[in-house]
Amino acid sequence: MSNAPARQIPGIYHRRVGDIMVTALSDGTLVRTADMLRDIAAGVVERLFAEAFRPAIVISVNAFLIRRAERLALVETGSGNYLGATAGHLLESLAAAGVSPAEIETILLTHMHPDHSAGLTDLATGRRNFVNAELVVHENEPRHWNDDAAMAR
């Protein structure tokens, strides 16, 4: 009998929209517990998950590569090496799609939660992962994340 695979293959899915090619790229998953949910008792959550044959809350983390007229943009950067071993696989998925991080010209962040933005840099070295990319984010995002009163709420 052959050995079971030790790793999942990179997740890549291409979809053409007019003259744009959108490639969904998996960064991996995050496993979370019922305590992150509001307005529902933990016992109820556990019962519902058991009835659905789900042992935990598993959240898929994805990014989207946009190709148009030889230009490359990336929507989100995944969680990098910030949120554990089950996530942080965006660079592998990009490589499997035949794209080097240095080819990315623009990064669009919908918001700056770590599962969307922590892949901008390598946490261990502090180096930028997308050295040639312009970062585009709403002007209120950095202001929010640097506001101690907002973080306390």
N, C-alpha and C positions, 0 to 999 in steps of 0.2 A: 504494500500500500504506500502511496506517495505521501510525503509530508504536507501538512496543511500550510498555506501561505502564511508568512509571518507579518506581511503588510498588505494593506489595501492598495490597489493601483490608483494613480492620480485620477481625480474626477474631472472630466472635461466634456462639455456639451456645446456644440456649435449651432447657431441659429441665424439664418440670414433674414434681415429686415431691410428691404429695399437694397440700397448699395452699401449697407452697413452689415458687417459680420460681428455678431455678439457671441462671445465664448464664455460660458459659465465655468468657473474654476473653483474646485473645492479646496477650502483651507483645512477641512476636517470637521470635527464635532466637539461640542462642549457638553459635558454631563453635569446637570444641575439637580438640586434637591427641591423638595416641596416647600421649603422655607422661603424660597424666592417668590412664591405666589402670594397674592393678597386676597382677602375676603373669602377664603375657603379654608376650612379646618384641615390640618395635616392628615388626620385619619381619613377624611373624605378623599383627599388627593391620593393617598396610598391605595384606597379601595378602588377608585376609578382606574388608576394605573394597573393594578392587578387584574381587573376585569378586562382591560385592553391588552393584557399580556406584555406590558411595558414595565421593565424594572426601574426605569429612571426617566427623567426629562432629558432628552438628547436633542441638542440644538445644532443644526447644520450651519456652518459658517462658509459663506461663498463670496466670491468677488467676480467681477465681470470685465472681460477684456473687450474693448470696442475697436474694431479695425475699420478704417474708412480712408480711401485714397492714400494708401501707404502710411497712414498715421495710426499710432497706437495710444489708446487711453485705457486706464484701469480705474474701475469704480470699486473702491474699498481696497484695503491691503491685507485683510485678514488679521490674525492675532499674533503673528510672528512667534517668537519663543517666550511669550509672556503668559499664556493661559494654560500651559500644560502640554503633555505629549500627544493628546488626541487631536489637537489643532496645531496650526502653524505650518501647514503643508502647502501654502500657496506657491512658494518658489518652486517646489517640485512639480506642481500642476502646470505652472507657466513653462517650465523646461519641457514637460511632456507635450505641451502645445507648440513647442518649437520657438519659444520667445525668451529672450534674455531680459532680465530686469533693466539692463542698460538701454534697451530699445524703447521702453515706455517713455512717452513724451509728456503725458499729463496724467495726474492722479486726481480723481474726484472723490471726495469723502462726503457721504450723505450726512454723517455726524461723527463725533470723535470718541465713541465708546471703544474700548480696547479691542473688541473683536472686529472692529472696522478699521482701526488705525494703527494698532501696535506693530503691524508688519512693515511700517515705514522704515524702521531701523532694526538692527540686530541688538537685542538687549544685552547680550554678553560683551559685545565690542563697542557699541554705540555708533557703529557705521551705518550710513544710509544704505538701504537696499535698492533704491531706485535713483541712481546718481544723476540721471539726466532729466528727471521728471519735474515739471512744474506742479506744485500742490495747489488744488483749488478746493476751498472749504468756505462755508458761509461765514461771514464776518462775526456773527454772534457766537459761534462755537468756541474759539479760543477764549473769548471774553467770559463765557459761561464756565468753562473748565478751570479758569484762573480766578474765579470769584469764590472766595472762602465761604461767604454766606450762602451762596447757591449750593456749594458742596455739602455744607452742614445740613441743608434741607433734604 
